[in-house]
């Protein structure tokens, strides 16, 4: 799979910002790591031999305080076992759902100067990813597929 999706494209980010900003959102994260992290040549960790998974762990450590400050929390985390429907070569190393109290909180996080430094680890770590904004359904009376 050659498509690289690491950062949002401008049109995607503008569509995200156009949605309501005052409701709880869930962000479905699907992440595939590079075998070896690729930092910019001038970064202190360039050539350090870190794996993508190790660089992503650094991203989590450095961005975690900002994620918590804006009210974010992980509501679900799992491990991919098998692709049941979808491309057979589409595998994911990290699968989780992050909840934010509002999309404004998410925007606050991604524009925070400390987060913007931490995201360099994510960019070095990730081969491809999907980040899907979802509106969480809270009614238990809905049918499973409705």
N, C-alpha and C positions, 0 to 999 in steps of 0.2 A: 504494500500500500504506500503510495508515494505522496499523497496529499498531506501537507504539513499544516496543522491547525494548532498554533500555540497561543497567539494573541488574537483578540477580536479585530475584525476588519471594521473600518469606520462606519459603513452602512449598518452592520450588525449592532455596533455599539449605539448608534443613533436610534435604531429601532428599540433597543433595550430602554434607553432614556425616555423614549416617547410613551412608554407604558406607565400606568399609575405608579407613583413613588411612595405611597403611604400605606401599602398593604404588605403583609408578611409574604416573603417569597422563599421558594426552595430552589437551589441551584444544583442540578444533577451534574456531577463531575465524572468524566470518563477520561483516564489518563494512561498513556503508554510512554514508558521511559526509554531514553536512549541507553545503549549499552554503556557508553562513556559520556560523561557530562562534557559539554562544549561551551566553555566560558569565553567571553571576548579576550583577545590576546593581551589586553592591558589590565585584566582583572587579576587580583592576587591568587585566585584559584585556577587560573589557566594552566594547563599542563599538570595539574595536581594528581591526576589519575582517579578522581572521584567517578563513581558510577552515576548514571542518571538517578537511580533510587536514592543514593546518598545526597546528591545535590537537591533532590526534591525534599528530603528530610530537613535539610538546612532551610529551604524555603518555608516549610511548616514551622520550624523553630523561630525563625526571624519574623514571619508574618503573623504568628499566633497571637501575640499581645494586641495587635491592631484589630484582628478578627474578633477577639473577645471584647475589646473596647467598644466596637460598634454594635455589640449585641449578637454577634454570630455564634452559631454552635453547630456541631455535626449531629444530625438527627438520625443518620443511618450510614453504615460503612459495611462493605462486604468484599468478598474475593470472587472474581470471575472464575467460573468452573468450566463452562461450555457455551458456545454460541448455538442457540436453538433456532433462532430466526435471524438472519443477517449474514453478511459476508464472512466466510469461514476464516479469512485471514485477519479479521478485525478482533484483536485481543486487547484487553485492558489490564494494566498493572495496579491501578488504583481506581476504585469505584466508591463514590460516596455522595451523600446529599448534605449540603450545607444550608442552614436556615438563617435568614436575616430578618430582623424585625420589620424592615422596609427596604425597598430598592435604593432609597436614599442612603441607607446605612452601607449598602454594598458600594455605592458610588463614593461615599466618604472614605471607605477602606482603600479602594483602588487609587485614590488621589492622594492618600497620605504619603508624605515624603519617606518615612521609614519603610512603608510597604513597597514603594517604588524601588527602593534599594533591594528589598527582599526578593522581588519578582525576578531579578537577574538569575537567582538560583533556579527558579521555575523554568525560565527560558533556556538555561543551560541543560536542564534535566529532561525536558519533554520532547519526545519525537513527534507526537500528535496528541490531540485531546478534543473533547467535546465538552462544552459548558452550556447547559440548557436551562433557561429560566422556566420555572413551573409555578403555577398558582396552586398551593396545597388545598386539597379538598378536605374538609374537616367533618362533614356530615357522615355519620355511621349508617344512616338510613338509605344511602344510595346503593344501587346494585354494584356488584364487583366491576362490571365492564361498562357501566352507564354513566 
